[in-house]
């Protein structure tokens, strides 16, 4: 038994909750059935972007989701205020764990694996990393267009170099096109043995909720019941976190970005 987990999963206001949950379950189940761990547990880290709590939103929609054939079960005994949610549909079950996204004053995105409150205001990267560690959570710096290069790339390299190996994780996402060039951060991470996690990073555009679970991390030695942010970090630092699924091709990534930009233009 292992764990197949999308470590960078969002549910945005524009997303249809039932479509998002069904797509996540179906995509993760496809990865499981076509991969080495056919009995792996399925999961995702549901990352909050703003003051909203997406896990609380799901719980509030429990009755509506039940009408669409989705059963939710809340587990509050996981050491976090909001607990976790187990989703089941068509015989497939996945567990949703809490996460939080921060944007530093350098405009570098940082994911906290674990339950944290929404940031009061942007802060420098060093302070965000310290606050995540102080809260007992695990920091992941995910790839984002233009943010692993130039001055921001140097800031990430400095953060990695100033901490113990494996203390900060890096995140590969489906949105980095499969043929995109390797950045300095990638090279430096390889030189230092910095571990990676893998996830989809759905964009806040209608239709992108179907992406969840298409790119994920497989932990051969973890399960849904033994997963914690620190356990994931330790397994990744030991080289026991492997990619499952694949990143988007160039045209698919471009289409997702174009749909996102078009939707953002309509909202402004």
N, C-alpha and C positions, 0 to 999 in steps of 0.2 A: 504493500500500500504506500502510495506517495501522495503528493499534493500538487495539483495543477491550478495555479492561481494567477489571475490577471492583476498585477500589482499596481496598475495605474488606470483605474476605471472611474468614469464620471457619469452621473445622471443629471442633466441640465434641465431648466424649466421648459425648454422647447421640446424635450424628449417625451415621447409617449411611454409611460412607465411600463405598461404591459408588454409593449414591443421591445423595450430595453431588456426587461427581465427574461422574456422568452428567447431573445437573440443571444443573450449572455449564456443561458443554459445550453442552447442548441450548439453554439460555437465551441464552448468548452467541451461539451460531450463529443463533438466531432474530433477535436484534438485528442481527447482521451482514447477514443475508439481506434484512431489511426496512429497512435503513438506507442511507446514501449510500456506505459503504465496503464493497462486497460482497466485496472481497478482503482485508479487514483481518485481521491476526493477532489471536488471542484470548489473553487472559491474565487473571490475578487476583493480587492481593497477599494471600497467605495470612497473616493476622495472628495471631501467638501471643498468648494472653491471660495465661498463667501460666508456670510453669517448663517445661511440656511444649513440645516442638517438633513442631508438626503436620506439617511436611515430613518429619521423621524417622519419625513415626507412619505416614505414607503409604508411605514406603520399606519399613518393617517389614511392611506389609500387601501388599506387591507381589504375592505368590503368590495371595492371596485375591482381589485385584482382577483379576488376570489371569483367574481363573476366571469373573469377571463380565464379561469382554470388554474390560477396561480395561488398556492397556499404559502402563507408566511408564518414562521415561528420565531419568536424573539427569545434570545438567550441573554439574560442580564447577569449571568454568573461568570463573565469573562474578564472581570477586573477593569471594565471601562464603564463610565456612567450610562452610555447609550447601549451597551451590550453589542450583540451581533444579531443578524437576521439570517435565517435559513429559508431559502426559496425553493419550492418544488413545483414542477409542471411536467406533465406527460412522463412521469417516472424518473425525471432527472432532478437532482438536488444540488444546490450550491450554497455556500455560506458567504455572507457579506461582512467584511471586517471594516472598522472605521479608519479613515485617513484624513489628512488636512493638507491643503495646498497654500503655500506662502509665495509672495512675490517680493524680492528684496529691492532695496533702493537702487541696486545695480541692474534691476530688471532681470534677475535670475530666478527661475522657478525652483522651489524646493518642496518636496513632498515629505510629510511626517507620517510614518506608519504608526498608527495608534490614534487615540482619541485626544484631540486638543481643541481649545476654544479658538474662535476666529480671531485673527490678529487685529489689534486696535488701529495700527497704522503700519505702513511699510517700514522695514528696518534693514540695516546692512546685513549682508550675507553672514558675516561672522556672528552677529547677535541672533539671527534666526537659527543658525546651527546650534548655538549654545542653548537657546530656549527649548529646542526640540530634545536635545540631550538631557537638559534639566528636568523635562517632563517625563523622562523615562521612555521616550519614543525613539524611533530610528529615522535618520535623515536620508533621503534619496534625492539626488539632483538629476532630474530627467533631461534628456536631450530636448531641445526646442530650437526652432529655426533662428540662426544667428546668435544664439546665446552660448554656444560652446566655442566661439571664435573670438579673435581680437582681444579687447580689454576684458570682456566678461569671461572669456576662456581662460585668461591668465588668472582671474580671481578664483575660478574653480580649481585650477591647478594649485594655487597657493593654499586653498582650503584643504585639498587632499594631502598636500605635502606637510601641512602643519599638524595633522592628526595621525593617530595610529592606523596602520593598514587595516582596511575593512571597517573602520569606524563610520565612514560615510560611504553610502552606496551610490552608484550611478545608474540611471534608468535609460534603457533603450525602449523606444516606443514604435508602434506600427507606422507612425507618420513620417519617420525618417526613411526616405525612399531606399529601396534595397541597393541601388547603385550609387547612393550618395557617398562622397569622399569621406575618408576617415579624418577627423579633426585632430588638433594638437591634444585636446583633452583625451580623446580615444587613445592616442599613442602614449601619453603620459600615464594613463590608467593602466595600460598594458604593461608598461615598464615597472610600475609599482605593484602590479597584481591587484589593483582595485576591483572589487566585484561589481557585477551588473545584475539588475533585475529587469524583467521584461513585461510590458503591458501595452494596452491599445491607445489610451488617451483619447476617448471620444470627444469630438468638438461640440460646442454649444449650438448646433444647427440641426433642424429637423431632418431626420434620416440617418444621422450619424449614430443614433442609439443602436443601430443594427451592428455596429463594429465590435462591441464588447466581447471579449473572450476569443478573438481571432489570433491574438498574439499574447503569450503568457509565459510564466516561469514555472518550471517543474522542479520540485524539491523531492527527490526520491526517498528521503528519510523522514519527511514530515507528513502530517495528516491534518484534517480540519480541526481535530481535537487537540493537537499538540502545537499548532501554529501560534506563535506570538511574534511581535516585531523583532525582539532580540533573537529568537530562535531562527528567524529568516535571515537576519544579518550574520549570525554565526555559521549557518549552512552555506550562505553565499561566500563568506570569507574563506571557507574550506574548499571552495570550488565545486560545491554541490548544489548549484543553481544553474539550470540549463534552459535555453530558449525552446519554446514550443510554438509551432505555427510559424508565420513569416511576416516580415514587414511588408508594407504596401509597395507595389511597383510605382514607378515615377508618375504614370498617368493617373492611377487611382489616388495617390497622395495629392496630386495637383487638383483633381476633381473635388476631393474633400475640402481642401483649402478654399477653392473657388466657391463652393456651396456655403462655407462658413462666412467668407467675406461678403457674399451677396446677401445673406441673411442679416449680417451686422449692418450693412448699408440700409436695409429696409427698416431696421429698428431705430436708426438715428435720423 
